[in-house]
Amino acid sequence: MVLVQSAFSLVLPVIMKVLRQQPGNGFALVHLGFIVKTADRDYAAAIPLLQRGIDSSASGVIDGRFFFHLGDALYRTGKHDEVLGEIFYFTICLVLLSLSGVL
């Protein structure tokens, strides 16, 4: 599912309900982080949401778009060294998925 800004107000209550019931739901966390970063432009608040979601390795979270938004938020908050770590982690994920035949 790719969120577009016009759908944020419709999707946000659903995401919040999921997170109340399943606080560690990685799929909901990355989408909430995406909304916080793009709609609210709260880069610092988006970082832990995106990071926890990606770290969960839940279905649908190992996606270049979430890594991009995490890297962008890290960069905009001055955490330049951490951006390189995320690029490396994403590259390793792609290699592993490719080797396993998923990609």
VMD Tcl script that draws the C-alpha trace (Angstrom):
set ca {
  {0.00 0.00 0.00}
  {1.38 3.34 -0.96}
  {-0.01 6.26 0.96}
  {-0.78 9.53 -0.75}
  {-1.19 12.70 1.25}
  {-4.90 12.98 0.50}
  {-5.47 9.64 2.27}
  {-3.59 10.50 5.47}
  {-6.67 11.66 7.36}
  {-8.51 8.46 6.44}
  {-5.66 6.07 7.21}
  {-4.29 7.65 10.39}
  {-7.14 6.50 12.70}
  {-6.75 2.93 11.40}
  {-2.98 2.99 11.97}
  {-3.46 4.33 15.50}
  {-6.03 1.63 16.28}
  {-3.64 -1.08 15.04}
  {-0.81 0.36 17.16}
  {-3.01 0.49 20.28}
  {-3.73 -3.21 19.82}
  {-0.28 -4.18 18.51}
  {2.31 -1.57 19.55}
  {5.11 -3.37 17.72}
  {3.33 -3.72 14.38}
  {6.14 -2.84 11.98}
  {3.87 -2.22 9.01}
  {1.82 0.32 10.98}
  {4.95 1.92 12.44}
  {6.60 2.63 9.08}
  {3.39 4.10 7.71}
  {2.92 6.28 10.78}
  {6.55 7.39 10.48}
  {5.95 8.22 6.83}
  {2.91 10.34 7.73}
  {4.70 12.11 10.59}
  {7.64 12.92 8.32}
  {5.75 14.01 5.22}
  {2.54 15.54 6.55}
  {3.70 16.91 9.91}
  {7.31 17.48 8.78}
  {8.40 16.30 12.22}
  {11.60 14.61 11.14}
  {12.86 13.86 14.65}
  {9.59 12.14 15.64}
  {9.48 10.16 12.40}
  {12.94 8.61 12.87}
  {12.15 6.17 15.71}
  {8.86 5.16 14.09}
  {10.48 4.39 10.75}
  {13.46 2.72 12.44}
  {11.35 0.48 14.70}
  {9.13 -0.46 11.78}
  {12.07 -1.36 9.54}
  {13.85 -3.19 12.35}
  {10.77 -5.38 12.83}
  {11.39 -6.93 9.38}
  {7.63 -7.37 9.13}
  {6.12 -8.10 5.76}
  {6.13 -4.98 3.60}
  {8.58 -2.89 5.62}
  {11.82 -3.74 3.81}
  {11.00 -1.27 1.09}
  {13.29 1.34 -0.42}
  {10.73 4.08 0.13}
  {10.85 3.65 3.91}
  {14.64 3.57 3.89}
  {14.62 6.74 1.78}
  {12.33 8.55 4.20}
  {14.34 7.36 7.20}
  {17.58 8.47 5.56}
  {16.07 11.82 4.61}
  {14.80 12.41 8.15}
  {18.19 11.47 9.59}
  {19.93 13.82 7.17}
  {17.54 16.71 7.88}
  {18.17 16.34 11.62}
  {21.96 16.40 11.16}
  {22.56 12.67 11.71}
  {24.67 12.29 8.58}
  {26.74 9.32 9.80}
  {23.59 7.32 10.52}
  {22.41 7.84 6.94}
  {25.39 5.86 5.67}
  {24.51 3.03 8.06}
  {20.97 2.87 6.70}
  {22.23 2.76 3.12}
  {24.53 -0.12 4.05}
  {21.72 -1.99 5.88}
  {19.34 -1.59 2.94}
  {21.99 -2.82 0.52}
  {22.58 -5.93 2.66}
  {18.81 -6.59 2.77}
  {18.61 -6.39 -1.02}
  {21.53 -8.76 -1.45}
  {20.05 -11.29 0.98}
  {16.61 -11.11 -0.64}
  {18.20 -11.55 -4.05}
  {20.25 -14.55 -2.91}
  {17.20 -16.16 -1.35}
  {15.31 -15.87 -4.64}
  {12.75 -13.38 -3.34}
  {13.87 -10.70 -5.80}
}
mol new
graphics top color blue
foreach p $ca { graphics top sphere $p radius 0.5 }
foreach p [lrange $ca 0 end-1] q [lrange $ca 1 end] { graphics top cylinder $p $q radius 0.2 }
display resetview
